[in-house]
Amino acid sequence: MYIQRFIEKDIIKYIDAKEYIAIIWPRQVWKTTFVKHLMAIYKNSFYYNFEDFSIKNDFEKNPIWFIKNHINSTQKNILFFDEFQYVKDAWNLLKLIFDTFEDKIKIIITGSSSLHLKEIWAKMTWRMFSFDMYWLSLDEILLHKNSSYLNSKNIINSKFDFLNVSIDDKDFLDFRDISFVNHIKNIVDEYIIWWWKPVIIKSDSIQDKNIALSNFTQNYINKDIVNLLKVRNIDKFSNLMVSLSILIWQQIVNENLSNDLWINIVTLNEYLNYLNNTFINKLINPYHKNSLNELKKQKIEYFYDLWIRNYLIKNFNNLDIRIDNWHLLENYIFLRLEERKQEYISLNYWREKSGNEVDFVIKMHNKIIPIEVKYQNFKKWEITTWMKKFNDLYEKEIKYNIVITKDLLDIWNINNKKIYFIPYYLF
């Protein structure tokens, strides 16, 4: 079964360019299925997995000879080099091949360690394009489940783009009457809990899903953490992952974590860097503008992978009966914002020492958009004290405000700035 990935069109656009391509992805995204799909489109393609050390050794020993076997006078062959992070001195070998054969060959490297592959990409300046391929997005799931759901949601998105709102108030409020939203809500709720790796789609029972999760976690630790990154104290690394699962959305104080987990602060920073570069966690910085009262150093962490986060705390209950539903939803909104990260300058949070906070602040070119997440039943619009405080402080910079709600869709104004109340499943 092949599930359409939207990134495919972006990659295909550069297939005929002379630059090589790097596709960086986490484990369990059906990368082999995706590569086979591309190979079916381009018959002049070949696949090599560098986890096979006989292939790795042959390539490292004589890369020019390795490539010469694929030079074709009638067409350009495409070579897929999977798990390329295992190759020693990889970027020098790629540079040698690129400079030797110019545009006679196309190489696409893939792998599950962004830490190593992004180093290769950075050193291959002007010779390589890089793409990050994540787990199945909500829109890809909607397309797979029922294309009419995606088409209907796209109608909303075409009218209301949260990064560039230009919609009549009446048209926005008309979204209340759309009949299909309950179907989308059910899919979104399930998506937040299981995060829909392709293997989950094939699993019919909770037991099968848990087995898949256990295998994924062990695979991640053994391959990426032990073998590739050479982490030896797996217990402490695992304890850090569990602690971060509990501390989701909270400010991370590295010194406290170091003391609580008995991990040297230098080692702790290395571990956090590994988690950030293997598609598990992401740290975001505070937003500040010359204000000494705002916290400028402590970061907040979110999970790229809600599946593994829910597995680590052993909680796959539905949102409505979870005590962490608010924070789980906040993490989901973070991931939805990350999908659009190419369209804004930065994504931050805002929090004062006094406790005033705003969950997310999107910085555009000359404006900012504050976003709050509230998983609660609103009977009517409500504005928090800290949203008011933020609007008072940054009135000139604010484009408009967004409050993510459980079910309320409405519009209000504060300081002559609009506040859009949007149910999370329509965001």
TORVO-18005 format. One record per residue: x, y, z of N, C-alpha, C, O in turn; residue in three letters. Coordinates in steps of 0.001 Angstrom, whole numbers, plus 500000, padded with zeros to 6 digits. Example, Ala and Ser with C-alpha at 12.3 -4.5 7.8 and 13.67 -1.06 7.14 Angstrom:
BEGIN
513190494310507800512300495500507800513200496700507800514236496681508465ALA;512850497750507080513670498940507140512900500030507870513409501138508039SER;
# end
This chain:
BEGIN
500841498806500000500000500000500000500874501241500000501749501395500852MET;500632502124499040501368503386498982500425504522499329499349504645498743TYR;500826505349500276500056506530500659500734507747500045501930507961500244ILE;499990508529499316500565509675498616501204510648499597500580511062500574GLN;502470511012499322503183511995500130503296513292499347503746513296498201ARG;502892514380499959502858515659499251504257516148498870504416516917497922PHE;505264515697499613506628516144499327507133515587497996508126516072497454ILE;506452514575497476506902513935496232507029514945495094508004514918494344GLU;506054515825494966506085516788493855507260517747493982507814518185492974LYS;507649518081495226508796518977495427510103518292495038510991518918494459ASP;510215517013495357511435516271495024511533516056493517512597516241492926ILE;510429515669492903510426515407491459510812516660490671511418516572489603ILE;510451517828491214510766519084490538512272519250490326512700519932489395LYS;513079518619491198514534518781491122515257517533490612516486517469490642TYR;514514516568490156515128515325489660516046515604488473517123515016488377ILE;515641516483487579516429516741486374517533517779486585518352518005485693ASP;517556518403487748518628519370488029519939518630488257519935517459488634ALA;521062519311488029522355518648488192522700518427489660523489517540489986LYS;522102519243490564522402519096491993521866517768492527520821517286492091GLU;522601517186493478522140515976494138521024516333495124520758517508495377TYR;520388515319495668519264515520496594519508514725497867519941513573497820ILE;519227515349499000519232514647500287517802514634500820517163515681500926ALA;517305513443501157515992513313501798516238512786503205516720511668503388ILE;515902513603504191516174513253505587514849512955506258513933513776506224ILE;514743511794506863513473511383507452513702510570508709514765509975508887TRP;512700510543509587512780509670510759512496508233510358512168507947509207PRO;512625507350511307512288505951511038510774505778510991510012506588511518ARG;510368504691510340508957504320510253508115505323509468506994505636509868GLN;508641505825508362507808506643507477507612505947506124507176506568505155VAL;507938504655506073507842503882504833508748504449503764508341504649502619TRP;509986504704504157510910505303503203511199504346502045511319504775500897LYS;511313503043502350511580502077501281510429502062500288510647501991499079THR;509205502129500799508033502187499917508061503440499060507737503404497873THR;508456504556499679508530505821498945509598505757497858509366506197496732PHE;510770505210498193511852505094497210511431504175496065511676504479494898VAL;510797503054496400510335502134495347509317502811494447509274502558493243LYS;508500503671495036507527504415494232508248505324493234507870505388492064HIS;509290506029493701510057506884492797510775506065491732510855506472490573LEU;511295504906492133512007504045491179511066503500490106511478503250488973MET;509796503320490480508819502860489488508541503950488455508210503669487304ALA;508685505204488896508492506326487961509714506484487073509593506729485872ILE;510896506342487669512156506523486933512843505155486799513525504690487712TYR;512644504542485659513135503175485447514655503091485450515218502022485685LYS;515313504196485192516776504225485134517378504487486517518312505278486648ASN;516846503827487546517288504082488909517763502805489588517340501701489242SER;518665502983490576519263501866491305519289502193492799519418503354493188PHE;519165501170493616519049501365495062520172500637495792520457499472495517TYR;520816501358496742521847500757497586521611501152499047521421502326499367TYR;521628500161499910521445500400501342522796500283502039523401499210502051ASN;523267501378502617524598501390503205524635500833504629525670500882505294PHE;523505500307505090523550499457506283524183498111505939524653497394506823GLU;524191497775504661524915496598504177526388496999504059526767497743503154ASP;527197496506504966528575496983505045529437496510503880530503497077503641PHE;529007495499503162529756495118501961529600496197500891530562496527500196SER;528387496751500757528159497867499836528914499092500320529575499771499535ILE;528816499373501605529498500529502192531007500455501942531619501449501554LYS;531605499286502163533058499131501994533473499283500539534490499911500245ASN;532689498709499624532997498846498195532967500309497771533835500769497029ASP;531974501024498242531841502430497875532984503253498455533579504066497746PHE;533299503057499723534360503834500366535721503530499756536579504408499661GLU;535911502289499345537204501871498806537497502522497458538620502957497205LYS;536485502586496596536705503156495262535401503744494731534724503104493927ASN;535039504945495165533751505528494748533669505804493246532592505699492658PRO;534795506156492621534772506441491178534422505188490392533590505226489485ILE;535061504078490742534742502807490077533292502422490319532611501942489414TRP;532817502636491552531437502308491932530451503052491035529447502490490598PHE;530750504322490766529838505140489967529971504837488477528981504868487747ILE;531192504544488023531420504317486587530538503201486047530153503227484878LYS;530218502234486876529365501127486438527947501593486084527166500844485497ASN;527626502849486454526262503346486225526213504490485222525155505085485016HIS;527334504802484601527332505856483594526703505316482313527118504282481789ILE;525702506030481823524946505602480649524982506728479621524675507878479937ASN;525350506397478418525500507430477388524166507937476855524102509013476259SER;523102507170477066521803507563476495520893508257477505520011509020477111THR;521090508008478789520248508646479788521001508747481118521962508017481360GLN;520551509653481959521187509834483267520575508848484266519363508851484481LYS;521401508022484862520917507094485872520778507789487227521520508716487550ASN;519818507320487998519565507847489334519953506789490362519468505658490314ILE;520829507161491288521266506230492329520695506672493673520932507795494117LEU;519945505786494312519433506042495661520390505419496673520550504199496715PHE;521020506253497481521942505789498522521243505926499874521199507009500458PHE;520701504817500358519934504832501609520852504638502814521888503980502720ASP;520455505225503951521234505184505204522681505639504951523643505015505398GLU;522785506725504232524099507211503807524908507792504958526098508069504805PHE;524264507979506120524982508517507280526071507578507784526936507995508554GLN;526041506309507360527047505350507817528363505455507048529367504873507459TYR;528367506189505940529565506272505102530588507202505739530250508306506167VAL;531833506755505801532913507590506331533312508645505294533372508377504094LYS;533582509855505801534009510955504948533044511137503772533456511352502632ASP;531758511044504084530724510975503048530725512193502131530620512048500913ALA;530843513385502696530704514578501856531872514722500897531689515199499776TRP;533079514317501314534229514379500413534063513423499240534416513751498107ASN;533518512230499518533301511261498450532231511760497479532372511613496265LEU;531164512349498018530119512890497146530640514050496309530331514159495123LEU;531428514910496932531998516049496205532904515562495071532873516107493967LYS;533706514536495349534573513949494330533756513426493157534101513654491997LEU;532668512722493468531807512167492412531161513292491606531138513259490376ILE;530636514288492322529960515409491651530918516137490710530565516440489570PHE;532126516415491187533083517164490379533649516327489239534052516865488208ASP;533678514996489426534243514113488395533260513863487259533627513893486085THR;532014513619487623531044513197486610530062514300486214529225514103485333PHE;530165515454486864529285516585486573527824516126486556527337515612487562GLU;527119516301485440525691515968485428525401514639484722524308514436484194ASP;526385513739484716526182512449484053525466511439484941525050510381484470LYS;525322511760486216524708510848487172523900511675488166524245512826488435ILE;522841511110488707522043511783489740522071510920491001521746509734490956LYS;522456511516492110522499510780493369521495511382494342521456512595494545ILE;520695510524494931519757510920495982520132510164497249519988508944497317ILE;520614510895498253520986510244499508519823510363500481519132511382500519ILE;519615509313501265518539509298502248519086508741503558520098508041503590THR;518388509072504623518823508565505914517958509078507042517173510008506855GLY;518097508474508221517232508794509357517956509588510430517444509726511541SER;519135510111510125519844510951511090520067512318510478520975512500509666SER;519241513282510864519411514621510302520727515234510752521283516086510058SER;521238514806511917522498515343512424523625515095511436524403516003511144LEU;523722513868510915524804513518509996524519513985508569525400514530507903HIS;523291513770508102522997514112506710522986515616506485523348516078505403LEU;522581516382507480522609517836507307524036518362507307524319519388506690LYS;524928517673507989526341518037507904526848517799506475527580518621505923GLU;526450516668505886526835516381504502526276517451503572526984517974502711ILE;524986517770503758524337518762502901525014520132503035525228520824502039TRP;525350520518504270525978521826504494527332521923503798527707522986503303ALA;528060520817503762529380520825503138529314520650501622530294520877500912LYS;528150520247501146527954520109499697527322521379499114526495521308498205MET;527715522524499639527133523796499238527084523947497720528067523707497019THR;525901524354497229525647524561495802525650523253495003525495523276493782TRP;525821522135495669525824520855494937524664519942495342524515518854494785ARG;523840520372496307522810519480496823521627520265497364521788521303498006MET;520406519737497083519184520228497707518792519268498831519024518063498737PHE;518201519808499887517831518975501033516331519089501309515756520175501234SER;515709517953501630514293517901501976514114517090503258514692516014503412PHE;513304517623504175512916516865505366511564516221505097510614516889504690ASP;511491514915505328510234514187505129509803513620506476510478512763507047MET;508674514108506974508213513709508302507183512588508191506968512013507125TYR;506556512299509332505493511305509331504300511839508561504287512997508143TRP;503316511006508379502146511400507613501493512631508227501215512665509425LEU;501255513630507406500600514843507881499105514599507995498576513617507474SER;498434515514508688496985515393508813496322515420507444495396514648507193LEU;496781516299506555496167516392505234496384515111504430495507514699503671ASP;497541514483504592497788513209503909496872512121504456496393511269503707GLU;496630512153505766495706511192506372494290511427505866493583510478505528ILE;493876512687505813492532512996505315492366512519503882491323511975503520LEU;493393512722503067493342512264501678493231510749501625492479510207500815LEU;493989510051502498493967508588502517492623508060503022492088507088502490HIS;492090508711504052490829508246504644489649508502503714488835507616503455LYS;489578509736503218488453510120502372488809511436501699488876512473502359ASN;489033511404500422489503512599499721488508513755499826488895514918499719SER;487239513441500032486250514513500151486462515316501424486173516512501461SER;486980514645502500487290515371503730488386516400503472488296517549503904TYR;489416515966502763490520516887502470490044518011501567490401519171501777LEU;489243517678500566488738518722499676487906519743500444487994520946500198ASN;487100519245501375486269520152502170487126521015503071486876522212503212SER;488140520414503685489018521196504551489822522207503729490100523309504201LYS;490187521841502524490912522773501659490052523986501294490571525079501069ASN;488746523784501240487850524911500984487952525911502124488000527121501901ILE;487984525389503358488156526269504519489508526963504448489605528176504634ILE;490553526180504178491902526741504146492054527805503065492792528775503234ASN;491351527614501961491444528602500887490780529923501276491137530985500767SER;489811529837502185489124531047502643489790531659503868489795532876504056LYS;490353530779504697490954531273505936492362530706506075492541529523506365PHE;493345531552505867494744531183506041495250531925507276495348533152507262ASP;495570531196508338495886531850509613497151532704509538497366533555510401PHE;497994532494508522499180533330508378498912534589507562499721535516507543LEU;497786534606506903497480535771506058495964535916505950495382535706504887ASN;495341536275507062493887536338507101493376537529506292493742538676506551VAL;492544537245505334491868538297504569490482537762504229490198537415503082SER;489631537702505243488313537100505084487276537985505757487527538571506810ILE;486126538070505141485017538809505727484545538087506988484505536857507031ASP;484188538867508020483769538263509285482598537307509107482566536243509726ASP;481658537668508286480493536811508069480908535488507436480418534430507830LYS;481811535544506454482283534308505818482982533412506825482828532191506791ASP;483755534019507724484442533236508751483431532554509679483568531370509985PHE;482437533291510118481446532730511038480563531688510365479961530856511043LEU;480480531724509048479704530711508317480321529318508444479650528320508180ASP;481595529241508845482227527932509030481514527113510103481644525890510143PHE;480759527790510973480023527085512019479025526078511448478706525079512092ARG;478541526345510248477449525549509678477922524430508757477111523763508115ASP;479228524227508693479738523190507792479446521809508380479752521550509544ILE;478869520945507593478316519680508101479348518591508348479109517685509146SER;480492518665507677481432517544507734482419517627508898483247516731509061PHE;482347518690509716483415518930510692483544517805511716484646517538512196VAL;482442517144512057482538516057513047483383514905512528484094514262513301ASN;483315514637511231484137513576510652485618513947510749486452513112511099HIS;485933515193510438487325515645510524487791515645511970488924515257512256ILE;486921516081512895487285516094514318487676514701514797488668514555515511LYS;486924513687514423487232512320514851488591511861514335489350511203515046ASN;488886512218513085490182511848512514491309512593513218492350512006513514ILE;491107513891513490492128514685514179492389514128515574493543514018515988VAL;491339513777516299491510513229517646492338511950517625493227511757518455ASP;492039511090516677492793509841516556494229510109516133495160509444516586GLU;494390511079515272495720511457514778496605511962515912497785511618515973TYR;496050512774516809496826513327517921497322512219518842498427512314519376ILE;496536511185519036496926510110519951497944509174519312498932508810519951ILE;497721508781518063498558507755517440499567508314516446500520507625516082TRP;499374509534516010500310510237515130500518509553513791501313510033512983TRP;499856508489513539499698507891512228500967507695511424501109508189510306TRP;501883506957512029502932506395511187502278505357510269501249504783510624LYS;502863505114509101502228504163508187501970502798508802500969502156508481PRO;502865502337509691502670501021510286501397500976511119500780499917511241VAL;500993502106511695499776502152512499498539501968511628497559501356512054ILE;498586502495510413497444502363509513497152500891509227495998500506509038ILE;498207500071509196498033498645508926497619497860510160497209496705510040LYS;497716498467511362497440497754512605495978497917512991495464499034513048SER;495314496803513253493883496838513558493591496839515054492482497185515460ASP;494551496463515872494292496346517306495279497186518105496361497524517624SER;494886497519519343495760498264520241497029497460520520498119498025520614ILE;496884496151520651498051495303520918499056495382519770500259495500520002GLN;498562495316518535499457495404517375500151496762517328501337496849517009ASP;499410497818517647499990499159517640501074499284518699502113499896518455LYS;500838498706519877501834498779520946503088497986520614504198498396520954ASN;502908496845519947504068496061519513504882496865518500506110496902518567ILE;504182497507517563504868498339516570505620499479517246506738499811516852ALA;505007500077518262505650501158518995506882500683519740507918501348519725LEU;506773499543520388507911498998521124509070498706520180510223499012520484SER;508754498107519027509794497811518045510446499088517526511662499150517346ASN;509618500109517287510159501379516798511110501997517818512196502454517462PHE;510699502010519090511519502624520135512859501911520269513904502554520365THR;512824500588520276514068499825520389514942500017519156516165500107519257GLN;514306500078518003515042500308516760515725501663516779516884501789516383ASN;515008502672517239515556504025517330516749504055518282517795504615517955TYR;516592503455519454517670503474520453518875502685519961520009503149520079ILE;518641501500519411519759500638519021520486501168517785521716501161517741ASN;519742501625516788520382502041515537520902503470515592522060503728515266LYS;520047504394516004520435505804515956521268506209517164522267506916517024ASP;520866505769518339521496506264519560522749505474519923523774506065520264ILE;522678504154519853523829503325520232524822503199519085525997503533519242VAL;524364502726517947525285502423516849525824503664516151527013503740515839ASN;524953504631515908525365505784515107525940506900515964527000507438515645LEU;525260507257517042525696508370517879526566507943519050527082508785519786LEU;526731506627519226527670506064520205527329506438521656528225506609522483LYS;526040506563521953525629506789523341525718505470524090525171504458523651VAL;526403505488525213526637504246525955525697504068527147525296502949527465ARG;525346505179527804524488505062528983523032505187528551522417506249528657ASN;522499504067528059521159504064527498520102504326528565519077504949528286ILE;520347503853529780519362504066530849519137505549531095517995505989531223ASP;520210506322531161520068507754531417519426508463530222518622509379530390LYS;519788508029529027519176508610527833517676508315527823516871509194527517PHE;517303507081528157515884506709528198515149507479529288514013507909529088SER;515793507654530442515172508428531524514929509881531105513930510490531488ASN;515856510423530316515671511784529815514447511853528898513665512800528978LEU;514282510862528035513133510848527131511823510802527910510866511498527570MET;511786509977528958510572509884529775510317511207530494509177511667530559VAL;511366511819531033511216513098531738510678514177530814509808514956531206SER;511186514228529594510709515218528631509262514951528240508518515883527936LEU;508860513685528247507462513353527953506534513917529008505411514323528711SER;507010513940530240506217514482531343506263516007531346505287516662531712ILE;507398516569530936507604518023530968507136518717529698507477519876529461LEU;506365518024528890505891518595527640505264519962527911504489520119528854ILE;505607520959527071505161522357527087505801523183528200505674524408528186TRP;506487522559529169507066523318530275508453523843529910509126523301529034GLN;508862524897530590510199525442530374511244524453530880511118523891531968GLN;512267524256530072513325523306530405514472524051531074515066524956530488ILE;514772523660532303515931524195533014516980523086533029516872522125533791VAL;517982523230532186518958522160532003519651521776533303519927520600533542ASN;519928522762534136520609522468535398519749521562536281520264520653536933GLU;518435521812536300517537520975537100517468519556536545517512518581537294ASN;517361519455535222517345518129534593518635517375534881518620516184535191LEU;519738518080534775521044517467535028521114516902536436521590515785536639SER;520643517670537408520680517224538800519696516083539056520028515110539733ASN;518489516207538513517456515198538764517810513845538158517523512800538742ASP;518435513873536986518728512628536266520163512155536449520557511122535907LEU;520940512910537211522350512564537438523100512441536108523838511485535868TRP;522880513440535260523559513486533966524408514745533925523911515839534192ILE;525663514601533599526554515749533435525928516744532472525345516344531464ASN;526041518051532771525379519072531968525850519055530518525055519310529613ILE;527113518763530283527629518685528906526983517507528190526560517623527040VAL;526912516380528876526278515186528293524800515434528051524261515028527021THR;524141516096528993522715516405528835522478517228527576521554516944526815LEU;523303518246527352523159519067526154523375518251524890522707518479523881ASN;524300517306524936524516516415523790523271515567523539522835515413522399GLU;522703515016524619521512514182524488520353514981523891519651514494523005TYR;520156516202524374519077517052523845519301517354522368518355517391521582LEU;520556517567521999520890517801520599520584516567519752520078516686518637ASN;520890515391520278520581514152519554519075514018519335518632513682518237TYR;518290514282520380516837514164520268516287515160519250515349514851518516LEU;516872516354519210516425517366518258516786516997516830516103517410515892ASN;517845516228516655518329515918515308518005514506514860518503514046513833ASN;517175513820515623516687512505515190515161512484515194514545511431515358THR;514559513657515011513119513797514810512289513350516012511197512810515835PHE;512780513561517212512007513213518402511490514467519106510295514564519388ILE;512359515415519389511983516611520137512392517879519410513221517856518500ASN;511794518985519828512170520297519309512063521306520449511053521342521152LYS;513089522118520635513090523171521640512793524500520961513354524796519905LEU;511918525303521556511663526624520996512043527698522013511948527488523222ILE;512465528827521510512990529917522329511896530894522729510849530957522084ASN;512136531663523798511171532694524193511222533888523248512253534177522641PRO;510098534567523136510026535801522365510280536970523302509702537027524388TYR;511124537890522905511361539063523728511750540241522839512279540071521740HIS;511477541417523339511852542638522624512279543675523658511502544532524079LYS;513530543563524044514131544513524981513349544622526290513181545715526830ASN;512879543499526787512149543502528054512889542629529052513049541427528844SER;513343543254530149514115542511531151513236541564531961513750540673532637LEU;511918541745531901511028540904532694510758539554532035510334538606532697ASN;511007539472530725510718538232530024511869537245530177513033537639530261GLU;511535535968530210512552534927530353513217534713529003512561534370528019LEU;514540534922528969515229534938527685516070533689527431516607533522526336LYS;516190532829528404517097531705528229516377530356528242516748529451527494LYS;515349530215529086514710528923529220513864528600527989513076529423527523GLN;514046527395527480513322526969526291512180526041526689512153525491527790LYS;511245525884525769510149524933525950510337523825524925510691524086523776ILE;510098522591525344510271521487524409508930520894524025508010520782524835GLU;508856520518522751507718519792522220508221518546521519509394518442521162TYR;507320517613521330507667516388520628507294516499519160506182516902518819PHE;508234516137518295507904515951516898507045514702516733506230514604515816TYR;507243513760517632506620512451517513505707512218518717506159511741519758ASP;504418512556518575503479512350519681503238510871519949502876510489521062LEU;503434510055518950503285508603519084504238508084520156503818507401521090TRP;505517508409520018506496507910520976506321508605522324506611508003523358ILE;505860509845522343505612510527523613504505509824524391504656509568525586ARG;503389509510523725502298508811524401502712507403524831502245506892525849ASN;503584506793524052504088505465524414504955505533525665504854504665526532TYR;505802506544525772506712506656526914505958506854528224506410506391529271LEU;504812507535528179504032507708529408502888506699529500502077506746530424ILE;502835505773528513501848504687528505500415505215528619499636504770529461LYS;500095506163527762498750506744527788498261506945526366498748507818525648ASN;497287506123525960496678506253524641495178506513524758494406506183523857PHE;494784507105525870493380507450526065492969508596525144493804509349524643ASN;491655508705524937491124509786524119491338511138524800491513511202526017ASN;491325512195524029491603513525524551490694513909525712491159514466526706LEU;489399513615525593488440514100526582488671513550527981488253514180528953ASP;489315512410528119489482511816529443490939511862529919491304511170530870ILE;491757512665529266493167512784529655493372514025530505492757515062530258ARG;494233513920531503494546515098532303495554515996531588495726517156531963ILE;496218515471530566497203516267529821496666516708528464497444517062527577ASP;495336516691528292494781516963526960495139518365526462495405518556525276ASN;495144519335527365495469520709526980496873520777526383497092521383525334TRP;497821520139527077499211520228526650499488519350525429500338519674524599HIS;498766518244525331498886517419524141498371518172522923498958518102521843LEU;497270518890523106496735519693522011497691520820521649497863521142520474LEU;498311521416522655499294522474522399500443521939521559500919522619520650GLU;500889520728521858501958520112521077501497519882519638502262520083518695ASN;500255519466519479499707519255518140499690520562517340500050520571516163TYR;499274521664517973499249522953517296500666523374516912500888523924515834ILE;501622523109517803503028523379517461503421522658516175504073523242515309PHE;503031521403516050503400520625514872502689521138513617503259521120512526LEU;501457521589513774500773522185512630501476523468512178501563523755510984ARG;501974524232513150502723525444512810504049525092512149504486525779511225LEU;504691524027512616505969523602512031505820523230510566506759523396509787GLU;504654522729510181504427522371508781504521523589507859504749523453506657GLU;504343524783508439504369526012507639505614526849507940505623528045507652ARG;506649526259508503507787527022509012508545527792507932509274528735508242LYS;508381527403506681509047528134505610508393529484505327508941530302504589GLN;507224529712505915506443530908505582506554532011506624505994533091506436GLU;507260531763507710507443532819508709508883532813509191509644531892508896TYR;509250533849509934510645534017510350510986533159511557512023532497511576ILE;510117533166512571510417532385513779509141532011514505508100532648514346SER;509248530953515313508155530491516168508683530465517597509656529772517894LEU;508041531219518474508503531348519852507335531223520823506180531104520413ASN;507648531252522104506623531415523126506950532693523884508045533239523745TYR;505998533173524691506232534381525494505783534114526924504673533637527162TRP;506645534423527853506310534240529263507108535216530104508319535357529931ARG;506419535892531018507066536795531950507344536080533271506748535045533568GLU;508245536639534045508536536071535363507301536095536253507155535258537143LYS;506410537057536013505187537151536811504197536038536497503238535835537242SER;504420535313535400503540534201535041502702534452533808502127533511533261GLY;502613535697533351501888535966532106502536535218530951503762535186530844ASN;501723534613530083502286533804529010501367533764527808500150533911527925GLU;501969533564526659501265533281525418501942532061524811503169532002524724VAL;501136531084524391501692529786523984502632529891522788503718529311522800ASP;502223530623521759503053530745520563503020532178520050502001532865520128PHE;504157532608519525504244533901518856504916533664517510506089533296517443VAL;504160533880516445504704533752515092505206535116514646504459536094514653ILE;506453535175514266507024536423513772507036536409512255507696535579511629LYS;506294537345511675506295537520510234507365538566509903508239538821510732MET;507321539163508743508350540127508345508341541357509239509384541775509741HIS;507165541935509436507110543129510278505954543078511276505643544081511919ASN;505326541928511404504210541743512317504359540437513083505127539558512693LYS;503614540322514177503598539076514951502155538623515136501229539434515135ILE;501980537302515296500664536711515532500742535893516820501359534828516820ILE;500138536354517916500106535545519137498999534490519057497905534754518559PRO;499311533285519561498351532175519521498247531549520902499260531213521516ILE;497035531395521384496785530705522647496011529423522379495209529362521446GLU;496250528394523198495566527114523054494745526862524308495281526860525416VAL;493434526647524133492529526437525263491619525244524976490662525364524212LYS;491914524095525586491055522925525396489997522929526509490120522231527516TYR;488968523731526293487901523826527268486638524268526547486691524776525427GLN;485503524069527204484226524430526608483944525914526835483684526341527960ASN;483995526683525774483640528097525842482158528250525494481701527771524456PHE;481425528916526364480059529271526001480049530561525186479158530788524368LYS;481052531397525422481239532604524638482724532933524677483491532271525376LYS;483124533936523940484544534307523886485030534741525257484292535351526031TRP;486268534421525540486934534869526758488372535235526416489024534561525619GLU;488865536325527037490237536771526801491013536636528101490586537148529136ILE;492129535962528056492930535781529264493670537067529618493894537938528777THR;494038537152530881494773538327531351496071538501530589496459539617530242THR;496746537373530329498056537479529680497937537823528199498846538431527633TRP;496815537438527556496621537875526176496417539384526127496925540063525235MET;495665539897527100495486541347527183496827542036527423497134543048526794LYS;497626541478528345498916542077528666499827542083527437500501543077527164LYS;499843540991526710500686540907525516500244541931524475501082542560523829PHE;498928542100524310498419543074523349498738544498523767498968545364522923ASN;498751544738525064499127546069525544500602546365525250500965547473524857ASP;501436545345525451502878545528525266503266545641523793504161546410523441LEU;502595544880522938503037544769521543501950545194520559501860544654519456TYR;501132546152520955499987546547520151500364546898518714499662546516517778GLU;501460547619518535501838548077517194502320546931516310502157546968515090LYS;502914545916516931503485544816516145502459543737515786502656542990514828GLU;501379543654516541500437542543516374499593542711515109499025543771514846ILE;499536541634514345498713541621513126497274541282513486496349541988513086LYS;497083540209514235495809539796514827496124538681515804497266538228515882TYR;495129538236516547495310537192517557494528535950517164493527536022516450ASN;495013534796517653494297533538517437494191532813518773495170532704519512ILE;492998532320519071492806531435520219492286530098519693491216530035519087VAL;493046529037519928492627527693519536491720527149520636492107527123521805ILE;490523526720520270489532526285521247489136524828521032489513524190520048THR;488372524336521981487836522981521836486702522947520815486600522016520017LYS;485846523982520851484687523940519960484161525312519535483278525386518680ASP;484675526382520102484140527709519800484748528290518539485967528285518366LEU;483890528794517654484319529541516482483675530914516565482450531032516527LEU;484490531947516679483954533285516898485027534318516558486176533968516290ASP;484640535591516573485564536706516350485289537765517407484137538054517733ILE;486356538335517932486200539452518858487338540429518601488203540176517763TRP;487335541548519324488370542556519151488970542942520491488285542992521513ASN;490270543214520458490960543728521631491976544761521140492788544470520262ILE;491928545950521701492823547035521265492767547239519747493784547496519101ASN;491571547120519201491361547265517753492069546182516935492279546342515732ASN;492432545083517595493016543931516897492031542761516989491469542500518053LYS;491828542070515888490875540957515885491449539740516615492655539493516611LYS;490553539004517229490898537706517813490004536663517149488778536729517241ILE;490634535703516480489904534621515843489908533406516777490966532887517135TYR;488707532962517165488566531755517964488305530599516998487304530591516281PHE;489222529619516987489178528562515980489217527193516669490143526936517438ILE;488252526312516422488342524947516942489591524246516402489950524418515237PRO;490240523466517242491545522875516889491478522004515643492461521906514909TYR;490337521370515390490248520465514255490059521204512930490093520585511867TYR;489860522523512985489780523317511755491043524140511525491131524881510546LEU;492021524014512421493247524808512326494227524166511367495319524693511156PHE;
# end
